[in-house]
Amino acid sequence: MKNPKCPVCQKESCVHKVSLLYMIGISEQKDLTPENLELFNRIYSIKDSEGNSRRPARAEMREAIKRFAPPSGKDRVIRPVNPDLAVLAMLIFGIIFLVNIYTQQAAYFPYALGILLVFLLGYAVLRRRIIGKFQNELQSTTNERKVVEKAVDRWMKLYYCETDEIVFDPNRNRSIPLMFMQEYILTGQVSNLQE
């Protein structure tokens, strides 16, 4: 597939898909085709004051790759679980413990039953607030997922011009400096950009 022309310099030869540049950056160099290795050396090498290219250090390379990185949402450690299901599971375990306490230590059964009933009463009193918080978190996660999906869609459409160091969507007639790419893919616009 032919690359589109850069809206600034009107060249095709210096235009590359942003997703390709990211994939080249995170790949092992030994796994790259000769064409992609040459592109890697052009895009990711650092030029000194005399114009000589050098290979970037590990930290510099991470920063260079981040420039082309796709958007991502917040890291989620756990998936939200409906509080009613958690209480149901605890109730089942509670009943199993109560049966064992009743059969093996009957004298402690009223205390254990009282603790379980206090827990259930507390949950019943606070249920509306707990469920509301759960639903808000679930809605927030859903909204965030939609934002990230739109951002990934924008990112997949972007091209990079290595001559002008801009990114652009060929379907929109607008170029964006690379430093504003992350803002653009997340919001669809750039706030501090002069037209």
C-alpha positions in Angstrom: 0.0 0.0 0.0 1.2 3.4 -0.9 1.8 6.0 1.8 0.0 9.3 1.5 1.7 12.6 0.8 2.8 14.7 3.7 0.6 17.8 3.9 3.6 20.0 4.6 6.4 18.8 2.3 4.1 16.9 -0.2 6.5 13.9 -0.3 5.6 10.2 0.1 9.0 8.8 0.6 9.5 10.2 4.1 6.0 9.2 5.4 5.5 6.2 7.6 2.6 4.7 9.5 2.9 5.6 13.2 1.9 2.1 14.3 4.7 0.6 12.1 7.3 2.9 13.7 6.1 1.9 17.1 6.3 -1.8 16.2 9.8 -1.4 14.7 10.9 0.4 17.9 9.7 -2.4 20.3 11.0 -5.2 18.1 14.4 -6.9 18.4 16.7 -5.5 15.8 17.7 -9.0 14.7 14.1 -9.7 13.8 13.6 -6.7 11.5 13.7 -6.9 7.7 16.6 -5.0 6.1 14.1 -2.3 5.0 12.7 -1.9 8.5 16.2 -2.0 10.1 17.2 0.9 7.9 14.0 2.8 8.8 14.7 2.0 12.5 18.2 3.5 12.2 16.8 6.7 10.6 14.0 7.2 13.0 15.6 6.1 16.3 19.2 7.2 15.9 20.4 10.4 17.7 22.4 12.9 15.8 25.2 14.8 17.6 26.2 18.4 16.9 28.4 17.4 13.9 25.5 15.4 12.3 26.9 12.0 13.2 24.4 9.4 14.2 24.7 7.2 17.3 22.6 4.5 18.8 20.5 5.8 21.7 21.0 4.6 25.2 18.3 2.4 26.7 16.6 5.3 28.5 16.7 7.5 25.4 15.3 4.6 23.4 12.4 4.2 25.7 11.6 7.9 25.4 11.9 7.7 21.6 9.5 4.7 21.4 7.0 6.5 23.7 6.6 9.2 21.1 4.9 6.7 18.8 3.2 4.7 21.5 -0.5 3.8 21.3 -2.8 5.2 24.0 -3.6 3.2 27.0 -6.1 3.4 29.8 -5.5 3.4 33.5 -3.9 0.2 34.9 -6.6 -1.8 36.6 -5.3 -4.2 39.3 -8.7 -6.0 39.7 -11.9 -6.2 37.8 -14.9 -4.8 39.8 -17.1 -7.5 41.3 -20.7 -6.8 42.2 -20.9 -6.3 46.0 -24.0 -8.5 46.2 -22.0 -11.4 44.7 -19.2 -10.9 47.2 -21.7 -10.8 50.1 -23.4 -14.0 48.8 -20.1 -15.8 48.7 -19.3 -14.6 52.2 -22.7 -15.7 53.4 -22.2 -19.2 51.9 -18.8 -19.5 53.7 -20.4 -18.1 56.8 -23.1 -20.7 56.8 -20.5 -23.5 56.3 -18.6 -22.1 59.3 -21.8 -21.8 61.4 -22.6 -25.5 60.7 -19.1 -26.5 61.7 -19.2 -24.4 64.8 -22.6 -25.8 65.8 -21.5 -29.4 65.4 -18.1 -29.0 67.0 -18.3 -26.0 69.4 -22.0 -25.5 70.1 -21.3 -23.0 73.0 -19.8 -20.5 70.5 -22.6 -20.8 68.0 -24.7 -17.9 69.2 -21.7 -15.5 69.1 -20.8 -16.7 65.5 -24.4 -16.3 64.4 -24.5 -12.8 66.0 -21.4 -11.7 64.1 -22.8 -13.0 60.8 -26.1 -11.3 61.5 -24.4 -8.0 62.4 -22.4 -8.2 59.1 -25.6 -8.8 57.1 -27.4 -6.0 58.8 -24.5 -3.6 58.2 -24.5 -4.6 54.6 -28.2 -4.1 54.3 -28.0 -0.6 55.8 -25.1 0.4 53.6 -26.1 -1.5 50.4 -27.5 1.5 48.5 -24.3 3.5 49.0 -22.0 0.5 48.2 -24.0 -0.4 45.1 -24.0 3.3 44.0 -20.2 3.5 44.3 -19.8 0.2 42.4 -22.1 1.4 39.5 -20.2 4.7 39.3 -16.9 2.9 39.1 -18.3 0.6 36.4 -19.6 3.6 34.4 -16.2 5.3 34.8 -14.5 2.2 33.5 -16.9 1.9 30.6 -16.4 5.6 29.6 -12.6 5.2 29.9 -12.7 2.2 27.7 -14.7 4.1 25.0 -12.2 7.0 25.1 -9.2 4.6 24.7 -11.0 2.8 21.8 -11.5 6.1 20.0 -7.9 7.1 20.8 -6.5 3.8 19.4 -8.7 4.3 16.3 -7.1 7.7 15.8 -3.6 6.4 16.4 -4.1 3.6 13.8 -4.9 6.3 11.2 -1.8 8.5 11.8 1.2 8.8 9.6 4.6 10.4 10.5 6.7 12.5 8.2 10.3 12.1 9.2 11.3 15.3 7.2 8.9 17.6 9.0 8.6 15.6 12.2 4.8 15.8 12.1 2.0 13.4 12.4 -1.2 13.6 10.3 -4.3 11.7 9.4 -4.6 11.6 5.6 -8.4 11.9 5.9 -8.1 15.2 7.7 -6.1 18.0 6.2 -4.2 18.9 9.3 -0.6 18.3 10.5 0.3 18.0 14.2 3.8 18.3 15.6 4.9 14.9 17.0 5.2 16.4 20.6 1.4 16.9 20.5 0.5 13.5 19.2 -0.6 11.9 22.5 -2.9 14.9 23.3 -4.4 14.6 19.8 -5.1 10.9 19.9 -6.7 11.1 23.3 -8.9 14.2 22.7 -9.1 14.5 18.9 -7.7 18.0 19.1 -4.6 20.0 20.2 -5.3 22.9 22.6 -2.0 24.8 22.3 -1.4 24.5 18.6 -1.4 27.6 16.4 -3.1 27.2 13.1 
